[in-house]
Amino acid sequence: MDVQSLFSLCLFAVFGIMVLARAAVLRKSGIRVIVFGQTDKSDFLLVPLILAIVYTVAAKTFGLPVWGVLIRPFWGGVAPGRAGLALCVLSVTGFAITLAGFGNSFRVGIDKNKPDKLVTGGMFAISRNPLYVCMLMFFCGLFLVHRNIVIAVAVVIVAAVIHRQIIREENFLAAHYGKEYVEYSKKVRRYL
């Protein structure tokens, strides 16, 4: 069993657990957090991609059946995997801090019906999209751990999808919050 792969799989699970736990807490307050796919049904195309990534990592970790060329690393060595795990840990930590600072405004998708207040403090004072930055960092770290074609392609697709989502969210935020959002976006960068 590959320890680095196992650890990366556990960190991937932590991401999902954090989102679901936060959604459950807010749901008790009457806030529907998971609004993914309501704005654009093509968002659901991410689901098979995420499942392919999880299966690829699990296949390498537990020896599950998979075409070898898909999980064969581009290069060897332990150092890239360690650097990747460090990046994954950093991104999960940043994600947790951001999630905590989001308050009741956290949503998965664009909530046009019941948006909450604009969050500009904490991690949002560093980046307008710290959750997405953490996700991108995580997938880059995952690539360093696994260094295979599936994760490489996934990083590119995830980056493109995240950028698309950020543009959609920025358009919504500018329309909904107006001058408040425009002033905020002048002070804080989109990514870092």
N, C-alpha and C positions, 0 to 999 in steps of 0.2 A: 504494500500500500504506500502510495506517495503522500508523505506528510504535508508537503506544501500544497498539494492539490486538495487534500482533506481540509486543511485550514482555510483555503480560499473558498471552498464550498460552504463551510460553516459561516464565514463572513458574508457570503451571498445570502444565506438563510437569515442572518441577523438583519440585513437590510429589509427583507420582506416582513420579518416579525415586527420590526420597529414601525413600519408603515401600518400594518394591520392592528397593532396595539394602539397606536395613536388614533386610528380610525374608530376603533371600538370605544375608546375613552370619549371622543367627541360625539359619537353616535348616542351615548348615554345622555349627552347634553342636547340632543335633538338636532345635531349637525350631521348632514350626510356628506362624508368626506370623499368617497369614491364616486366621482362623476366622470371618470375616464370613458371616452368614446361618445359622450353626449354631443360634443361639438362636431366631431368628425369620426365617423365609423371606421375610417382607415386606421385609427389608433389601435384597433384590435389586431392589426398585423404584427404588432410588437410581441404579442403573446407567444406565437410559435417561435419567434427569434429567441426570446428569453428561455423558453423550454429547450430549444436546441443548445443554448449555451449551458444550461444546467445539466442537460444530459451529457454533453461533451465532457464537462468537468467531472461529473459522477462516473462516466465511463473510464476516464483516466484514473480516477481515485480508486474505484472498486473493481476494475477489470471487466466492465460490462461490454457487451458486444458493440463494436463500432468499427467502421472502416479505418484501418490504421493510419492511412495518409491524412485523415482529418485531425488526428490528435498527435501526430509526430511533430516534435518541436523543431523549429527552424534552426536552432542552435542549442548547444548544451551548456552546462555550467550551473552552479548553485547560486552564484551571486545575483543574477537577474531575478531569480525566483524570490530570493530574500528581499531584494529591493521592491519587487512587486507586492509581496506580502506587507511590507512596511507602508507602501502607498495605499493598499487596501485598508489596513488598520487606520491610517490617517483619514481616509475618506469616510469610513464608517463612523469614526469619532466626530468628524465635522458634520456628517449627516445627522447624528444624534443631537449635537449642540444646536444645529439649525432647526431641527424638528421641535425641540423644546422651546426655542425662541419664537416659533411660528404662532404659538397660541392657538386661538380658535380659527385662524385664517387658513390653516393647512387644508389643501384639497389635492386630490389626484385627478387632474383634469381642470377644465375651466368651468367654474360654477357661476353661470350667468344669472341664476335665480336668487341666490343668497350669498353673495360675496361678503366677506367680513372686512375689517379695516386693513389698510395698507400697512404692511410691516416694513420698517426701514431701519430698525435697530439691530444690535447683535451682529450676527454674521451677514445680515442684509446691509450693514454699513460698509462691508468690504466688497460684496458682490450682490448684484440684483438677483442673481440666480444661484445661491450657494448650494441648494439641493442638487441642482443639475451639475454644477461643478464637481461636487462630491461623487455623483454617479459616473461622470466621465473619468475622474481620477480612479475610481474603483475599477472600471473596465480596462483602463490602461495598466493598472496594477495586475489585473487578472491576465492580461496579455503577457506581461513579464513573467508571471508564474508559469503559464502554459505554453506561450510562444508558438501557437499552432494556427493553422489557416482559419479554423472556425472562429476563434476568438479575435483574430486580426480582422476578418470581415465583419464580425459583430461590432467591434469598436468603431469602425467606419460608419456602419449603418446606425448604431446608437447615437453617435455624434451628430449625424445628419438629422435624425428624428428629434433629438433634443433641441438642436438649433431651430428646427421648424416649430416645435412646441413653444420655445421661448419667444419667437416672433409672434405667434398667435396670442400668447399671453400678454406680451407687451402691447399689442394692438388693443386687446380687451382692457387692460389696466389704464392705458391712456384715455380710452373712451369713458371708462367708468369713474376714474379718480381725477381726470382732467389735469389741471395745473399742478396739483399735489404730486402726481406721478411724473409729470414732465420735469419739475424741479428736482425731484429725487433722481431721475435718470441722468440729469446733467451732473450730479455730484458723484454718483456711484456707477462704476463700469458694469457692463452686461455680464462679463465673466470674472476676470480678475484685474 
